Amino acid sequence: MEFHASLASALLAHIGSGMTAAVFLSSAIGKAQNIDDTASLVASYRLLPLSWSFTAAYAVIAANFMAGIALLAGFKIGVGLAVALLLLYAIAMGINVAKGRTNITCGCIPGSTTFLGLGSIMRTLSWVILASAPLNCPHSPALFAVSGNLLGIAAFILFVTTDTLLEIRAVRA
């Protein structure tokens, strides 16, 4: 019985890892497609000197891309990078929320217009749990890693699609 629970746990961990990788990769691709908007978003957080906006934007894109690829490849460093980035983003959001600057979009998922608030901070922190799930799993069969990652990516696509449809519905209402 323990063997089956261990395999189920490993599959769930890979699903979480695949979802988190999809967040980072879609974010990196979306931000890279319009570097001016990304630099503007970085500047809107008002945490760095304005002259650093483009450098920070490129660094965010590179870090998101590396975290996503490393998570999909199953490298433990990907978990560490993803967790560190998510915590950094949550802190940046928290500083702005504490200062009353909630009219800034979080910039997490391309096309999403989620504004800063306690909800966006909690969502970002919940991704930390998903990102760190593989640390709790011993070595699992490659098939579990691949199928779990693919299921995670599919779950992320479903999440984004649902979010988009709800935003369209809210605009029409």
ZILINBEL-V518155 format. One record per helix or strand. SS is the DSSP state (~ for helix, > for strand). FROM is the first residue (numbers start at 0). TO is the last residue. If there is no record, write none. Layout:
# ZILINBEL-V518155
ss=<SS SS>
from=<FROM FROM>
to=<TO TO>
This chain:
# ZILINBEL-V518155
ss=<~ ~ ~ ~ > > ~ ~>
from=<1 34 49 75 104 114 117 141>
to=<32 43 72 97 104 114 135 171>
